[in-house]
């Protein structure tokens, strides 16, 4: 099982220059977007060389939840236009304090949760590919829709994975998804 969150500061940082154009240029202005660097979030950025371990799952298990584990992952997006130059960064992050497990002995369950994290990285790469199409001229009209569509597709893909694999119980379907996720990561290598 998985969950995802969206950093609200991302939206403030993206939308503020469009809602308050003078806020980014006027030195005396008190309206500023919160700096993402100041937000302290315990997270693990996805890496092919660093796999999740049960020690990463530090959240309190939800006894009322029928699932055995929950992976809280996010697409952390930061986009800016400065001097007509568009820059962006998309990170696939795992949130340890929001992720939990009821069974730290099952390696099969850990593999299932890792696949959720890997699938999130697939969608981070897809979003990077889409953001390459934007620039400061079309950013105001296109950014919100691009990010919203990316999050919708990500959630749908995560749900499809859980349904097909029956949350990791159907081993054959899970193997098929693992192969597909690995193939998608290879196909999107240039958007790493």
Secondary structure as GFF3:
##gff-version 3
##sequence-region A 1 192
A	DSSP	beta_strand	2	5	.	.	.	ID=ss1
A	DSSP	alpha_helix	8	19	.	.	.	ID=ss2
A	DSSP	three_ten_helix	21	24	.	.	.	ID=ss3
A	DSSP	three_ten_helix	36	38	.	.	.	ID=ss4
A	DSSP	beta_strand	44	45	.	.	.	ID=ss5
A	DSSP	three_ten_helix	54	56	.	.	.	ID=ss6
A	DSSP	beta_strand	69	82	.	.	.	ID=ss7
A	DSSP	beta_strand	85	94	.	.	.	ID=ss8
A	DSSP	three_ten_helix	96	98	.	.	.	ID=ss9
A	DSSP	beta_strand	100	101	.	.	.	ID=ss10
A	DSSP	alpha_helix	107	131	.	.	.	ID=ss11
A	DSSP	alpha_helix	139	165	.	.	.	ID=ss12
A	DSSP	alpha_helix	171	187	.	.	.	ID=ss13
A	DSSP	three_ten_helix	189	191	.	.	.	ID=ss14
###
